[in-house]
Amino acid sequence: MVATELLDRILDPVGRALSPEAARELIAMRADPQTQERIDRLADLANEGALSCEERSEYESLIAAAGVVAVLQAKARLVIEGNSAV
């Protein structure tokens, strides 16, 4: 099973528990400017092949967290779409 499929299955109960209001807030979530700046800097270093071991670990953790948020946001969109169809 692909990791994203497993993550989707693990987060399914969270998606089902979202109210429309919580779903809208989740969809609107973005990294704060300082965090986004750090992600961008680490991405640049990664593209240059210049990450230290510590930076690589940090970057991989941030990418994993972003993946979790993306799956939750997709589930939130389904909640909103389901409510607008009613």
Secondary structure as a PSIPRED ss2 file (coil, helix, strand):
# PSIPRED VFORMAT (PSIPRED V4.0)

   1 M C   1.000  0.000  0.000
   2 V C   1.000  0.000  0.000
   3 A H   0.000  1.000  0.000
   4 T H   0.000  1.000  0.000
   5 E H   0.000  1.000  0.000
   6 L H   0.000  1.000  0.000
   7 L H   0.000  1.000  0.000
   8 D H   0.000  1.000  0.000
   9 R H   0.000  1.000  0.000
  10 I H   0.000  1.000  0.000
  11 L H   0.000  1.000  0.000
  12 D H   0.000  1.000  0.000
  13 P H   0.000  1.000  0.000
  14 V H   0.000  1.000  0.000
  15 G H   0.000  1.000  0.000
  16 R H   0.000  1.000  0.000
  17 A H   0.000  1.000  0.000
  18 L C   1.000  0.000  0.000
  19 S C   1.000  0.000  0.000
  20 P H   0.000  1.000  0.000
  21 E H   0.000  1.000  0.000
  22 A H   0.000  1.000  0.000
  23 A H   0.000  1.000  0.000
  24 R H   0.000  1.000  0.000
  25 E H   0.000  1.000  0.000
  26 L H   0.000  1.000  0.000
  27 I H   0.000  1.000  0.000
  28 A H   0.000  1.000  0.000
  29 M C   1.000  0.000  0.000
  30 R C   1.000  0.000  0.000
  31 A C   1.000  0.000  0.000
  32 D C   1.000  0.000  0.000
  33 P H   0.000  1.000  0.000
  34 Q H   0.000  1.000  0.000
  35 T H   0.000  1.000  0.000
  36 Q H   0.000  1.000  0.000
  37 E H   0.000  1.000  0.000
  38 R H   0.000  1.000  0.000
  39 I H   0.000  1.000  0.000
  40 D H   0.000  1.000  0.000
  41 R H   0.000  1.000  0.000
  42 L H   0.000  1.000  0.000
  43 A H   0.000  1.000  0.000
  44 D H   0.000  1.000  0.000
  45 L H   0.000  1.000  0.000
  46 A H   0.000  1.000  0.000
  47 N H   0.000  1.000  0.000
  48 E H   0.000  1.000  0.000
  49 G C   1.000  0.000  0.000
  50 A C   1.000  0.000  0.000
  51 L C   1.000  0.000  0.000
  52 S C   1.000  0.000  0.000
  53 C H   0.000  1.000  0.000
  54 E H   0.000  1.000  0.000
  55 E H   0.000  1.000  0.000
  56 R H   0.000  1.000  0.000
  57 S H   0.000  1.000  0.000
  58 E H   0.000  1.000  0.000
  59 Y H   0.000  1.000  0.000
  60 E H   0.000  1.000  0.000
  61 S H   0.000  1.000  0.000
  62 L H   0.000  1.000  0.000
  63 I H   0.000  1.000  0.000
  64 A H   0.000  1.000  0.000
  65 A H   0.000  1.000  0.000
  66 A H   0.000  1.000  0.000
  67 G H   0.000  1.000  0.000
  68 V H   0.000  1.000  0.000
  69 V H   0.000  1.000  0.000
  70 A H   0.000  1.000  0.000
  71 V H   0.000  1.000  0.000
  72 L H   0.000  1.000  0.000
  73 Q H   0.000  1.000  0.000
  74 A H   0.000  1.000  0.000
  75 K H   0.000  1.000  0.000
  76 A H   0.000  1.000  0.000
  77 R H   0.000  1.000  0.000
  78 L H   0.000  1.000  0.000
  79 V H   0.000  1.000  0.000
  80 I H   0.000  1.000  0.000
  81 E H   0.000  1.000  0.000
  82 G H   0.000  1.000  0.000
  83 N H   0.000  1.000  0.000
  84 S H   0.000  1.000  0.000
  85 A C   1.000  0.000  0.000
  86 V C   1.000  0.000  0.000
